[in-house]
Amino acid sequence: MLSGVPRSDCAVQVNIAIMRAFVNLREALTASKELARKLAELERRIANHDENILMLFQAIRQLMAAKETTNKIIGFQFREKRAAYYARR
């Protein structure tokens, strides 16, 4: 590093700035490695989510295509028996 050779105040300040830049660069690389590790872990955890989501959509579609039911009368229905003397037609 040529900035370390001269002994002027300006050269010392430039040398300090260069060292700080390299320290920041090293910290950024370390942070990016950690970020890459976390992304890989997250990717591994959610790898099968696509399949689960597709299964959910299929189940929802099956529920949406419910079978048509006949109209049933709701409530109590009283059916009176026919009288024994009632003539059939």
PyMOL Python script that loads the backbone (N, CA, C, O; Angstrom):
from pymol import cmd

cmd.read_pdbstr("""\
ATOM      1  N   MET A   1       0.848  -1.150   0.000  1.00  0.00           N
ATOM      2  CA  MET A   1       0.000   0.000   0.000  1.00  0.00           C
ATOM      3  C   MET A   1       0.899   1.221   0.000  1.00  0.00           C
ATOM      4  O   MET A   1       1.671   1.467   0.927  1.00  0.00           O
ATOM      5  N   LEU A   2       0.769   1.944  -1.041  1.00  0.00           N
ATOM      6  CA  LEU A   2       1.618   3.114  -1.233  1.00  0.00           C
ATOM      7  C   LEU A   2       1.265   4.238  -0.272  1.00  0.00           C
ATOM      8  O   LEU A   2       2.112   5.080   0.028  1.00  0.00           O
ATOM      9  N   SER A   3       0.001   4.268   0.225  1.00  0.00           N
ATOM     10  CA  SER A   3      -0.379   5.342   1.133  1.00  0.00           C
ATOM     11  C   SER A   3       0.299   5.209   2.488  1.00  0.00           C
ATOM     12  O   SER A   3       0.342   6.181   3.243  1.00  0.00           O
ATOM     13  N   GLY A   4       0.822   4.053   2.813  1.00  0.00           N
ATOM     14  CA  GLY A   4       1.483   3.842   4.090  1.00  0.00           C
ATOM     15  C   GLY A   4       2.939   4.269   4.089  1.00  0.00           C
ATOM     16  O   GLY A   4       3.548   4.384   5.152  1.00  0.00           O
ATOM     17  N   VAL A   5       3.498   4.501   2.931  1.00  0.00           N
ATOM     18  CA  VAL A   5       4.909   4.872   2.842  1.00  0.00           C
ATOM     19  C   VAL A   5       5.139   6.313   3.310  1.00  0.00           C
ATOM     20  O   VAL A   5       5.963   6.529   4.199  1.00  0.00           O
ATOM     21  N   PRO A   6       4.437   7.309   2.743  1.00  0.00           N
ATOM     22  CA  PRO A   6       4.668   8.673   3.226  1.00  0.00           C
ATOM     23  C   PRO A   6       4.150   8.822   4.658  1.00  0.00           C
ATOM     24  O   PRO A   6       3.235   8.108   5.067  1.00  0.00           O
ATOM     25  N   ARG A   7       4.734   9.746   5.414  1.00  0.00           N
ATOM     26  CA  ARG A   7       4.376   9.912   6.805  1.00  0.00           C
ATOM     27  C   ARG A   7       3.582  11.193   7.037  1.00  0.00           C
ATOM     28  O   ARG A   7       3.556  11.694   8.161  1.00  0.00           O
ATOM     29  N   SER A   8       2.952  11.722   6.036  1.00  0.00           N
ATOM     30  CA  SER A   8       2.172  12.948   6.220  1.00  0.00           C
ATOM     31  C   SER A   8       0.812  12.600   6.826  1.00  0.00           C
ATOM     32  O   SER A   8       0.369  11.452   6.785  1.00  0.00           O
ATOM     33  N   ASP A   9       0.165  13.619   7.388  1.00  0.00           N
ATOM     34  CA  ASP A   9      -1.155  13.408   7.990  1.00  0.00           C
ATOM     35  C   ASP A   9      -2.181  12.954   6.953  1.00  0.00           C
ATOM     36  O   ASP A   9      -3.041  12.123   7.245  1.00  0.00           O
ATOM     37  N   CYS A  10      -2.089  13.495   5.756  1.00  0.00           N
ATOM     38  CA  CYS A  10      -3.022  13.114   4.679  1.00  0.00           C
ATOM     39  C   CYS A  10      -2.850  11.645   4.308  1.00  0.00           C
ATOM     40  O   CYS A  10      -3.835  10.935   4.106  1.00  0.00           O
ATOM     41  N   ALA A  11      -1.606  11.188   4.219  1.00  0.00           N
ATOM     42  CA  ALA A  11      -1.346   9.791   3.868  1.00  0.00           C
ATOM     43  C   ALA A  11      -1.858   8.868   4.966  1.00  0.00           C
ATOM     44  O   ALA A  11      -2.380   7.793   4.669  1.00  0.00           O
ATOM     45  N   VAL A  12      -1.721   9.260   6.215  1.00  0.00           N
ATOM     46  CA  VAL A  12      -2.210   8.446   7.329  1.00  0.00           C
ATOM     47  C   VAL A  12      -3.736   8.357   7.270  1.00  0.00           C
ATOM     48  O   VAL A  12      -4.300   7.280   7.463  1.00  0.00           O
ATOM     49  N   GLN A  13      -4.401   9.473   7.007  1.00  0.00           N
ATOM     50  CA  GLN A  13      -5.865   9.485   6.910  1.00  0.00           C
ATOM     51  C   GLN A  13      -6.349   8.619   5.750  1.00  0.00           C
ATOM     52  O   GLN A  13      -7.345   7.905   5.873  1.00  0.00           O
ATOM     53  N   VAL A  14      -5.632   8.685   4.612  1.00  0.00           N
ATOM     54  CA  VAL A  14      -6.004   7.850   3.460  1.00  0.00           C
ATOM     55  C   VAL A  14      -5.818   6.379   3.803  1.00  0.00           C
ATOM     56  O   VAL A  14      -6.656   5.549   3.451  1.00  0.00           O
ATOM     57  N   ASN A  15      -4.725   6.048   4.490  1.00  0.00           N
ATOM     58  CA  ASN A  15      -4.466   4.663   4.880  1.00  0.00           C
ATOM     59  C   ASN A  15      -5.564   4.160   5.823  1.00  0.00           C
ATOM     60  O   ASN A  15      -6.040   3.035   5.669  1.00  0.00           O
ATOM     61  N   ILE A  16      -5.969   4.981   6.794  1.00  0.00           N
ATOM     62  CA  ILE A  16      -7.047   4.600   7.715  1.00  0.00           C
ATOM     63  C   ILE A  16      -8.346   4.395   6.948  1.00  0.00           C
ATOM     64  O   ILE A  16      -9.073   3.439   7.220  1.00  0.00           O
ATOM     65  N   ALA A  17      -8.652   5.271   5.997  1.00  0.00           N
ATOM     66  CA  ALA A  17      -9.882   5.136   5.202  1.00  0.00           C
ATOM     67  C   ALA A  17      -9.866   3.854   4.387  1.00  0.00           C
ATOM     68  O   ALA A  17     -10.891   3.185   4.258  1.00  0.00           O
ATOM     69  N   ILE A  18      -8.712   3.509   3.839  1.00  0.00           N
ATOM     70  CA  ILE A  18      -8.598   2.277   3.053  1.00  0.00           C
ATOM     71  C   ILE A  18      -8.824   1.061   3.958  1.00  0.00           C
ATOM     72  O   ILE A  18      -9.539   0.134   3.576  1.00  0.00           O
ATOM     73  N   MET A  19      -8.232   1.056   5.134  1.00  0.00           N
ATOM     74  CA  MET A  19      -8.406  -0.068   6.056  1.00  0.00           C
ATOM     75  C   MET A  19      -9.868  -0.205   6.480  1.00  0.00           C
ATOM     76  O   MET A  19     -10.393  -1.315   6.557  1.00  0.00           O
ATOM     77  N   ARG A  20     -10.520   0.920   6.753  1.00  0.00           N
ATOM     78  CA  ARG A  20     -11.932   0.861   7.124  1.00  0.00           C
ATOM     79  C   ARG A  20     -12.788   0.327   5.978  1.00  0.00           C
ATOM     80  O   ARG A  20     -13.751  -0.407   6.199  1.00  0.00           O
ATOM     81  N   ALA A  21     -12.426   0.706   4.752  1.00  0.00           N
ATOM     82  CA  ALA A  21     -13.171   0.202   3.592  1.00  0.00           C
ATOM     83  C   ALA A  21     -13.041  -1.313   3.481  1.00  0.00           C
ATOM     84  O   ALA A  21     -14.018  -2.006   3.198  1.00  0.00           O
ATOM     85  N   PHE A  22     -11.813  -1.833   3.708  1.00  0.00           N
ATOM     86  CA  PHE A  22     -11.624  -3.278   3.632  1.00  0.00           C
ATOM     87  C   PHE A  22     -12.337  -4.000   4.773  1.00  0.00           C
ATOM     88  O   PHE A  22     -12.865  -5.094   4.574  1.00  0.00           O
ATOM     89  N   VAL A  23     -12.360  -3.412   5.952  1.00  0.00           N
ATOM     90  CA  VAL A  23     -13.085  -4.010   7.082  1.00  0.00           C
ATOM     91  C   VAL A  23     -14.578  -4.056   6.765  1.00  0.00           C
ATOM     92  O   VAL A  23     -15.236  -5.067   7.011  1.00  0.00           O
ATOM     93  N   ASN A  24     -15.113  -2.961   6.218  1.00  0.00           N
ATOM     94  CA  ASN A  24     -16.536  -2.934   5.838  1.00  0.00           C
ATOM     95  C   ASN A  24     -16.834  -3.957   4.757  1.00  0.00           C
ATOM     96  O   ASN A  24     -17.880  -4.606   4.783  1.00  0.00           O
ATOM     97  N   LEU A  25     -15.917  -4.104   3.804  1.00  0.00           N
ATOM     98  CA  LEU A  25     -16.106  -5.095   2.740  1.00  0.00           C
ATOM     99  C   LEU A  25     -16.125  -6.506   3.316  1.00  0.00           C
ATOM    100  O   LEU A  25     -16.952  -7.329   2.925  1.00  0.00           O
ATOM    101  N   ARG A  26     -15.205  -6.786   4.254  1.00  0.00           N
ATOM    102  CA  ARG A  26     -15.172  -8.112   4.876  1.00  0.00           C
ATOM    103  C   ARG A  26     -16.447  -8.377   5.659  1.00  0.00           C
ATOM    104  O   ARG A  26     -16.983  -9.484   5.605  1.00  0.00           O
ATOM    105  N   GLU A  27     -16.947  -7.376   6.390  1.00  0.00           N
ATOM    106  CA  GLU A  27     -18.198  -7.537   7.133  1.00  0.00           C
ATOM    107  C   GLU A  27     -19.376  -7.773   6.196  1.00  0.00           C
ATOM    108  O   GLU A  27     -20.265  -8.572   6.489  1.00  0.00           O
ATOM    109  N   ALA A  28     -19.373  -7.068   5.063  1.00  0.00           N
ATOM    110  CA  ALA A  28     -20.449  -7.247   4.088  1.00  0.00           C
ATOM    111  C   ALA A  28     -20.421  -8.654   3.504  1.00  0.00           C
ATOM    112  O   ALA A  28     -21.469  -9.269   3.310  1.00  0.00           O
ATOM    113  N   LEU A  29     -19.225  -9.163   3.224  1.00  0.00           N
ATOM    114  CA  LEU A  29     -19.121 -10.524   2.690  1.00  0.00           C
ATOM    115  C   LEU A  29     -19.565 -11.554   3.720  1.00  0.00           C
ATOM    116  O   LEU A  29     -20.227 -12.534   3.379  1.00  0.00           O
ATOM    117  N   THR A  30     -19.204 -11.332   4.969  1.00  0.00           N
ATOM    118  CA  THR A  30     -19.637 -12.240   6.028  1.00  0.00           C
ATOM    119  C   THR A  30     -21.151 -12.201   6.164  1.00  0.00           C
ATOM    120  O   THR A  30     -21.790 -13.241   6.330  1.00  0.00           O
ATOM    121  N   ALA A  31     -21.725 -11.011   6.096  1.00  0.00           N
ATOM    122  CA  ALA A  31     -23.182 -10.881   6.197  1.00  0.00           C
ATOM    123  C   ALA A  31     -23.866 -11.541   5.014  1.00  0.00           C
ATOM    124  O   ALA A  31     -24.922 -12.154   5.165  1.00  0.00           O
ATOM    125  N   SER A  32     -23.264 -11.416   3.831  1.00  0.00           N
ATOM    126  CA  SER A  32     -23.888 -12.036   2.658  1.00  0.00           C
ATOM    127  C   SER A  32     -23.804 -13.556   2.732  1.00  0.00           C
ATOM    128  O   SER A  32     -24.710 -14.249   2.270  1.00  0.00           O
ATOM    129  N   LYS A  33     -22.722 -14.081   3.310  1.00  0.00           N
ATOM    130  CA  LYS A  33     -22.631 -15.536   3.486  1.00  0.00           C
ATOM    131  C   LYS A  33     -23.707 -16.008   4.453  1.00  0.00           C
ATOM    132  O   LYS A  33     -24.343 -17.038   4.230  1.00  0.00           O
ATOM    133  N   GLU A  34     -23.909 -15.251   5.530  1.00  0.00           N
ATOM    134  CA  GLU A  34     -24.934 -15.613   6.500  1.00  0.00           C
ATOM    135  C   GLU A  34     -26.319 -15.506   5.870  1.00  0.00           C
ATOM    136  O   GLU A  34     -27.187 -16.343   6.116  1.00  0.00           O
ATOM    137  N   LEU A  35     -26.516 -14.483   5.064  1.00  0.00           N
ATOM    138  CA  LEU A  35     -27.794 -14.324   4.366  1.00  0.00           C
ATOM    139  C   LEU A  35     -28.020 -15.475   3.395  1.00  0.00           C
ATOM    140  O   LEU A  35     -29.130 -15.997   3.295  1.00  0.00           O
ATOM    141  N   ALA A  36     -26.975 -15.867   2.686  1.00  0.00           N
ATOM    142  CA  ALA A  36     -27.092 -16.990   1.761  1.00  0.00           C
ATOM    143  C   ALA A  36     -27.436 -18.269   2.511  1.00  0.00           C
ATOM    144  O   ALA A  36     -28.233 -19.078   2.036  1.00  0.00           O
ATOM    145  N   ARG A  37     -26.828 -18.454   3.696  1.00  0.00           N
ATOM    146  CA  ARG A  37     -27.119 -19.637   4.503  1.00  0.00           C
ATOM    147  C   ARG A  37     -28.574 -19.627   4.963  1.00  0.00           C
ATOM    148  O   ARG A  37     -29.250 -20.655   4.919  1.00  0.00           O
ATOM    149  N   LYS A  38     -29.052 -18.471   5.403  1.00  0.00           N
ATOM    150  CA  LYS A  38     -30.435 -18.367   5.854  1.00  0.00           C
ATOM    151  C   LYS A  38     -31.407 -18.584   4.702  1.00  0.00           C
ATOM    152  O   LYS A  38     -32.446 -19.220   4.878  1.00  0.00           O
ATOM    153  N   LEU A  39     -31.079 -18.061   3.526  1.00  0.00           N
ATOM    154  CA  LEU A  39     -31.937 -18.275   2.363  1.00  0.00           C
ATOM    155  C   LEU A  39     -31.989 -19.749   1.980  1.00  0.00           C
ATOM    156  O   LEU A  39     -33.051 -20.265   1.630  1.00  0.00           O
ATOM    157  N   ALA A  40     -30.858 -20.421   2.046  1.00  0.00           N
ATOM    158  CA  ALA A  40     -30.832 -21.849   1.730  1.00  0.00           C
ATOM    159  C   ALA A  40     -31.673 -22.631   2.731  1.00  0.00           C
ATOM    160  O   ALA A  40     -32.392 -23.557   2.357  1.00  0.00           O
ATOM    161  N   GLU A  41     -31.581 -22.253   4.011  1.00  0.00           N
ATOM    162  CA  GLU A  41     -32.382 -22.931   5.029  1.00  0.00           C
ATOM    163  C   GLU A  41     -33.875 -22.692   4.803  1.00  0.00           C
ATOM    164  O   GLU A  41     -34.683 -23.613   4.922  1.00  0.00           O
ATOM    165  N   LEU A  42     -34.227 -21.464   4.481  1.00  0.00           N
ATOM    166  CA  LEU A  42     -35.628 -21.143   4.213  1.00  0.00           C
ATOM    167  C   LEU A  42     -36.131 -21.888   2.978  1.00  0.00           C
ATOM    168  O   LEU A  42     -37.253 -22.395   2.969  1.00  0.00           O
ATOM    169  N   GLU A  43     -35.312 -21.953   1.955  1.00  0.00           N
ATOM    170  CA  GLU A  43     -35.683 -22.675   0.734  1.00  0.00           C
ATOM    171  C   GLU A  43     -35.894 -24.149   1.023  1.00  0.00           C
ATOM    172  O   GLU A  43     -36.806 -24.774   0.482  1.00  0.00           O
ATOM    173  N   ARG A  44     -35.048 -24.701   1.878  1.00  0.00           N
ATOM    174  CA  ARG A  44     -35.185 -26.117   2.247  1.00  0.00           C
ATOM    175  C   ARG A  44     -36.474 -26.346   3.031  1.00  0.00           C
ATOM    176  O   ARG A  44     -37.141 -27.364   2.846  1.00  0.00           O
ATOM    177  N   ARG A  45     -36.825 -25.406   3.905  1.00  0.00           N
ATOM    178  CA  ARG A  45     -38.025 -25.574   4.726  1.00  0.00           C
ATOM    179  C   ARG A  45     -39.307 -25.474   3.913  1.00  0.00           C
ATOM    180  O   ARG A  45     -40.282 -26.155   4.229  1.00  0.00           O
ATOM    181  N   ILE A  46     -39.332 -24.650   2.880  1.00  0.00           N
ATOM    182  CA  ILE A  46     -40.569 -24.441   2.124  1.00  0.00           C
ATOM    183  C   ILE A  46     -40.587 -25.201   0.808  1.00  0.00           C
ATOM    184  O   ILE A  46     -41.409 -24.913  -0.062  1.00  0.00           O
ATOM    185  N   ALA A  47     -39.699 -26.160   0.654  1.00  0.00           N
ATOM    186  CA  ALA A  47     -39.608 -26.881  -0.611  1.00  0.00           C
ATOM    187  C   ALA A  47     -40.903 -27.622  -0.945  1.00  0.00           C
ATOM    188  O   ALA A  47     -41.287 -27.686  -2.112  1.00  0.00           O
ATOM    189  N   ASN A  48     -41.576 -28.177   0.052  1.00  0.00           N
ATOM    190  CA  ASN A  48     -42.775 -28.967  -0.234  1.00  0.00           C
ATOM    191  C   ASN A  48     -44.055 -28.154  -0.097  1.00  0.00           C
ATOM    192  O   ASN A  48     -45.146 -28.720  -0.173  1.00  0.00           O
ATOM    193  N   HIS A  49     -43.954 -26.852   0.101  1.00  0.00           N
ATOM    194  CA  HIS A  49     -45.151 -26.026   0.231  1.00  0.00           C
ATOM    195  C   HIS A  49     -45.955 -25.973  -1.069  1.00  0.00           C
ATOM    196  O   HIS A  49     -47.183 -25.900  -1.035  1.00  0.00           O
ATOM    197  N   ASP A  50     -45.271 -26.009  -2.208  1.00  0.00           N
ATOM    198  CA  ASP A  50     -45.985 -25.960  -3.481  1.00  0.00           C
ATOM    199  C   ASP A  50     -46.943 -27.137  -3.620  1.00  0.00           C
ATOM    200  O   ASP A  50     -48.085 -26.978  -4.053  1.00  0.00           O
ATOM    201  N   GLU A  51     -46.465 -28.316  -3.248  1.00  0.00           N
ATOM    202  CA  GLU A  51     -47.319 -29.505  -3.330  1.00  0.00           C
ATOM    203  C   GLU A  51     -48.514 -29.371  -2.387  1.00  0.00           C
ATOM    204  O   GLU A  51     -49.638 -29.724  -2.744  1.00  0.00           O
ATOM    205  N   ASN A  52     -48.263 -28.860  -1.187  1.00  0.00           N
ATOM    206  CA  ASN A  52     -49.350 -28.706  -0.217  1.00  0.00           C
ATOM    207  C   ASN A  52     -50.375 -27.690  -0.700  1.00  0.00           C
ATOM    208  O   ASN A  52     -51.576 -27.885  -0.512  1.00  0.00           O
ATOM    209  N   ILE A  53     -49.920 -26.621  -1.314  1.00  0.00           N
ATOM    210  CA  ILE A  53     -50.836 -25.602  -1.827  1.00  0.00           C
ATOM    211  C   ILE A  53     -51.677 -26.174  -2.966  1.00  0.00           C
ATOM    212  O   ILE A  53     -52.872 -25.891  -3.051  1.00  0.00           O
ATOM    213  N   LEU A  54     -51.075 -26.967  -3.834  1.00  0.00           N
ATOM    214  CA  LEU A  54     -51.837 -27.594  -4.913  1.00  0.00           C
ATOM    215  C   LEU A  54     -52.901 -28.538  -4.358  1.00  0.00           C
ATOM    216  O   LEU A  54     -54.016 -28.595  -4.877  1.00  0.00           O
ATOM    217  N   MET A  55     -52.557 -29.276  -3.304  1.00  0.00           N
ATOM    218  CA  MET A  55     -53.540 -30.167  -2.699  1.00  0.00           C
ATOM    219  C   MET A  55     -54.690 -29.365  -2.095  1.00  0.00           C
ATOM    220  O   MET A  55     -55.846 -29.782  -2.176  1.00  0.00           O
ATOM    221  N   LEU A  56     -54.384 -28.222  -1.493  1.00  0.00           N
ATOM    222  CA  LEU A  56     -55.441 -27.367  -0.941  1.00  0.00           C
ATOM    223  C   LEU A  56     -56.370 -26.865  -2.032  1.00  0.00           C
ATOM    224  O   LEU A  56     -57.590 -26.873  -1.867  1.00  0.00           O
ATOM    225  N   PHE A  57     -55.795 -26.427  -3.150  1.00  0.00           N
ATOM    226  CA  PHE A  57     -56.623 -25.942  -4.256  1.00  0.00           C
ATOM    227  C   PHE A  57     -57.523 -27.047  -4.805  1.00  0.00           C
ATOM    228  O   PHE A  57     -58.682 -26.797  -5.136  1.00  0.00           O
ATOM    229  N   GLN A  58     -56.997 -28.256  -4.900  1.00  0.00           N
ATOM    230  CA  GLN A  58     -57.812 -29.368  -5.377  1.00  0.00           C
ATOM    231  C   GLN A  58     -58.963 -29.643  -4.410  1.00  0.00           C
ATOM    232  O   GLN A  58     -60.088 -29.892  -4.844  1.00  0.00           O
ATOM    233  N   ALA A  59     -58.698 -29.600  -3.130  1.00  0.00           N
ATOM    234  CA  ALA A  59     -59.752 -29.833  -2.137  1.00  0.00           C
ATOM    235  C   ALA A  59     -60.809 -28.735  -2.206  1.00  0.00           C
ATOM    236  O   ALA A  59     -62.003 -29.011  -2.088  1.00  0.00           O
ATOM    237  N   ILE A  60     -60.375 -27.499  -2.395  1.00  0.00           N
ATOM    238  CA  ILE A  60     -61.330 -26.389  -2.502  1.00  0.00           C
ATOM    239  C   ILE A  60     -62.184 -26.546  -3.748  1.00  0.00           C
ATOM    240  O   ILE A  60     -63.391 -26.303  -3.713  1.00  0.00           O
ATOM    241  N   ARG A  61     -61.566 -26.948  -4.841  1.00  0.00           N
ATOM    242  CA  ARG A  61     -62.347 -27.155  -6.078  1.00  0.00           C
ATOM    243  C   ARG A  61     -63.372 -28.266  -5.903  1.00  0.00           C
ATOM    244  O   ARG A  61     -64.488 -28.166  -6.411  1.00  0.00           O
ATOM    245  N   GLN A  62     -63.001 -29.328  -5.186  1.00  0.00           N
ATOM    246  CA  GLN A  62     -63.947 -30.411  -4.943  1.00  0.00           C
ATOM    247  C   GLN A  62     -65.103 -29.924  -4.084  1.00  0.00           C
ATOM    248  O   GLN A  62     -66.250 -30.311  -4.308  1.00  0.00           O
ATOM    249  N   LEU A  63     -64.814 -29.088  -3.113  1.00  0.00           N
ATOM    250  CA  LEU A  63     -65.885 -28.555  -2.278  1.00  0.00           C
ATOM    251  C   LEU A  63     -66.773 -27.599  -3.055  1.00  0.00           C
ATOM    252  O   LEU A  63     -67.979 -27.541  -2.818  1.00  0.00           O
ATOM    253  N   MET A  64     -66.190 -26.852  -3.975  1.00  0.00           N
ATOM    254  CA  MET A  64     -66.974 -25.907  -4.775  1.00  0.00           C
ATOM    255  C   MET A  64     -67.895 -26.649  -5.740  1.00  0.00           C
ATOM    256  O   MET A  64     -68.986 -26.174  -6.053  1.00  0.00           O
ATOM    257  N   ALA A  65     -67.457 -27.800  -6.203  1.00  0.00           N
ATOM    258  CA  ALA A  65     -68.262 -28.594  -7.119  1.00  0.00           C
ATOM    259  C   ALA A  65     -69.079 -29.607  -6.316  1.00  0.00           C
ATOM    260  O   ALA A  65     -69.070 -30.801  -6.619  1.00  0.00           O
ATOM    261  N   ALA A  66     -69.764 -29.137  -5.319  1.00  0.00           N
ATOM    262  CA  ALA A  66     -70.556 -30.021  -4.459  1.00  0.00           C
ATOM    263  C   ALA A  66     -71.694 -30.633  -5.260  1.00  0.00           C
ATOM    264  O   ALA A  66     -72.192 -30.038  -6.216  1.00  0.00           O
ATOM    265  N   LYS A  67     -72.092 -31.814  -4.859  1.00  0.00           N
ATOM    266  CA  LYS A  67     -73.170 -32.505  -5.552  1.00  0.00           C
ATOM    267  C   LYS A  67     -74.474 -31.755  -5.336  1.00  0.00           C
ATOM    268  O   LYS A  67     -74.741 -31.212  -4.264  1.00  0.00           O
ATOM    269  N   GLU A  68     -75.261 -31.746  -6.373  1.00  0.00           N
ATOM    270  CA  GLU A  68     -76.565 -31.091  -6.252  1.00  0.00           C
ATOM    271  C   GLU A  68     -77.482 -31.991  -5.436  1.00  0.00           C
ATOM    272  O   GLU A  68     -77.596 -33.188  -5.702  1.00  0.00           O
ATOM    273  N   THR A  69     -78.109 -31.422  -4.474  1.00  0.00           N
ATOM    274  CA  THR A  69     -79.012 -32.195  -3.626  1.00  0.00           C
ATOM    275  C   THR A  69     -80.446 -31.802  -3.941  1.00  0.00           C
ATOM    276  O   THR A  69     -80.725 -30.698  -4.411  1.00  0.00           O
ATOM    277  N   THR A  70     -81.345 -32.737  -3.670  1.00  0.00           N
ATOM    278  CA  THR A  70     -82.756 -32.437  -3.876  1.00  0.00           C
ATOM    279  C   THR A  70     -83.225 -31.530  -2.755  1.00  0.00           C
ATOM    280  O   THR A  70     -82.670 -31.538  -1.657  1.00  0.00           O
ATOM    281  N   ASN A  71     -84.231 -30.767  -3.039  1.00  0.00           N
ATOM    282  CA  ASN A  71     -84.761 -29.859  -2.025  1.00  0.00           C
ATOM    283  C   ASN A  71     -85.540 -30.660  -0.992  1.00  0.00           C
ATOM    284  O   ASN A  71     -86.596 -31.220  -1.285  1.00  0.00           O
ATOM    285  N   LYS A  72     -85.022 -30.703   0.176  1.00  0.00           N
ATOM    286  CA  LYS A  72     -85.689 -31.405   1.259  1.00  0.00           C
ATOM    287  C   LYS A  72     -86.446 -30.370   2.078  1.00  0.00           C
ATOM    288  O   LYS A  72     -85.986 -29.246   2.281  1.00  0.00           O
ATOM    289  N   ILE A  73     -87.611 -30.780   2.536  1.00  0.00           N
ATOM    290  CA  ILE A  73     -88.396 -29.889   3.360  1.00  0.00           C
ATOM    291  C   ILE A  73     -87.831 -29.942   4.774  1.00  0.00           C
ATOM    292  O   ILE A  73     -87.673 -31.012   5.363  1.00  0.00           O
ATOM    293  N   ILE A  74     -87.541 -28.792   5.284  1.00  0.00           N
ATOM    294  CA  ILE A  74     -86.931 -28.708   6.600  1.00  0.00           C
ATOM    295  C   ILE A  74     -88.025 -28.503   7.647  1.00  0.00           C
ATOM    296  O   ILE A  74     -88.966 -27.741   7.425  1.00  0.00           O
ATOM    297  N   GLY A  75     -87.903 -29.161   8.751  1.00  0.00           N
ATOM    298  CA  GLY A  75     -88.839 -28.971   9.846  1.00  0.00           C
ATOM    299  C   GLY A  75     -89.669 -30.214  10.110  1.00  0.00           C
ATOM    300  O   GLY A  75     -89.492 -31.246   9.462  1.00  0.00           O
ATOM    301  N   PHE A  76     -90.577 -30.104  11.071  1.00  0.00           N
ATOM    302  CA  PHE A  76     -91.423 -31.218  11.464  1.00  0.00           C
ATOM    303  C   PHE A  76     -92.579 -31.349  10.487  1.00  0.00           C
ATOM    304  O   PHE A  76     -93.245 -30.369  10.152  1.00  0.00           O
ATOM    305  N   GLN A  77     -92.801 -32.553  10.044  1.00  0.00           N
ATOM    306  CA  GLN A  77     -93.914 -32.799   9.136  1.00  0.00           C
ATOM    307  C   GLN A  77     -94.831 -33.838   9.783  1.00  0.00           C
ATOM    308  O   GLN A  77     -94.395 -34.920  10.175  1.00  0.00           O
ATOM    309  N   PHE A  78     -96.087 -33.486   9.880  1.00  0.00           N
ATOM    310  CA  PHE A  78     -97.062 -34.382  10.480  1.00  0.00           C
ATOM    311  C   PHE A  78     -97.868 -35.013   9.368  1.00  0.00           C
ATOM    312  O   PHE A  78     -98.569 -34.318   8.632  1.00  0.00           O
ATOM    313  N   ARG A  79     -97.777 -36.293   9.244  1.00  0.00           N
ATOM    314  CA  ARG A  79     -98.541 -36.993   8.216  1.00  0.00           C
ATOM    315  C   ARG A  79     -99.599 -37.828   8.914  1.00  0.00           C
ATOM    316  O   ARG A  79     -99.321 -38.713   9.724  1.00  0.00           O
ATOM    317  N   GLU A  80    -100.795 -37.503   8.561  1.00  0.00           N
ATOM    318  CA  GLU A  80    -101.912 -38.191   9.177  1.00  0.00           C
ATOM    319  C   GLU A  80    -102.196 -39.466   8.402  1.00  0.00           C
ATOM    320  O   GLU A  80    -102.198 -39.463   7.171  1.00  0.00           O
ATOM    321  N   LYS A  81    -102.433 -40.539   9.112  1.00  0.00           N
ATOM    322  CA  LYS A  81    -102.799 -41.780   8.441  1.00  0.00           C
ATOM    323  C   LYS A  81    -104.193 -41.624   7.873  1.00  0.00           C
ATOM    324  O   LYS A  81    -105.037 -40.907   8.412  1.00  0.00           O
ATOM    325  N   ARG A  82    -104.406 -42.310   6.778  1.00  0.00           N
ATOM    326  CA  ARG A  82    -105.744 -42.259   6.175  1.00  0.00           C
ATOM    327  C   ARG A  82    -106.739 -43.020   7.048  1.00  0.00           C
ATOM    328  O   ARG A  82    -106.402 -43.993   7.722  1.00  0.00           O
ATOM    329  N   ALA A  83    -107.894 -42.565   7.008  1.00  0.00           N
ATOM    330  CA  ALA A  83    -108.961 -43.243   7.761  1.00  0.00           C
ATOM    331  C   ALA A  83    -109.222 -44.611   7.129  1.00  0.00           C
ATOM    332  O   ALA A  83    -109.095 -44.779   5.916  1.00  0.00           O
ATOM    333  N   ALA A  84    -109.577 -45.557   7.939  1.00  0.00           N
ATOM    334  CA  ALA A  84    -109.809 -46.922   7.465  1.00  0.00           C
ATOM    335  C   ALA A  84    -110.967 -46.962   6.482  1.00  0.00           C
ATOM    336  O   ALA A  84    -111.017 -47.846   5.628  1.00  0.00           O
ATOM    337  N   TYR A  85    -111.867 -46.053   6.583  1.00  0.00           N
ATOM    338  CA  TYR A  85    -113.048 -46.050   5.712  1.00  0.00           C
ATOM    339  C   TYR A  85    -112.806 -45.258   4.455  1.00  0.00           C
ATOM    340  O   TYR A  85    -113.709 -45.149   3.626  1.00  0.00           O
ATOM    341  N   TYR A  86    -111.615 -44.694   4.273  1.00  0.00           N
ATOM    342  CA  TYR A  86    -111.349 -43.875   3.098  1.00  0.00           C
ATOM    343  C   TYR A  86    -111.268 -44.768   1.876  1.00  0.00           C
ATOM    344  O   TYR A  86    -110.535 -45.757   1.881  1.00  0.00           O
ATOM    345  N   ALA A  87    -112.004 -44.439   0.836  1.00  0.00           N
ATOM    346  CA  ALA A  87    -112.041 -45.267  -0.365  1.00  0.00           C
ATOM    347  C   ALA A  87    -110.881 -44.896  -1.279  1.00  0.00           C
ATOM    348  O   ALA A  87    -110.575 -43.720  -1.475  1.00  0.00           O
ATOM    349  N   ARG A  88    -110.263 -45.892  -1.816  1.00  0.00           N
ATOM    350  CA  ARG A  88    -109.183 -45.649  -2.772  1.00  0.00           C
ATOM    351  C   ARG A  88    -109.749 -45.439  -4.146  1.00  0.00           C
ATOM    352  O   ARG A  88    -110.829 -45.945  -4.452  1.00  0.00           O
ATOM    353  N   ARG A  89    -109.111 -44.771  -4.913  1.00  0.00           N
ATOM    354  CA  ARG A  89    -109.576 -44.529  -6.275  1.00  0.00           C
ATOM    355  C   ARG A  89    -108.855 -45.359  -7.246  1.00  0.00           C
ATOM    356  O   ARG A  89    -109.123 -45.280  -8.445  1.00  0.00           O
TER     357      ARG A  89
END
""", "prot")
cmd.dss("prot")
cmd.show_as("cartoon", "prot")
cmd.util.cbc("prot")
cmd.orient("prot")
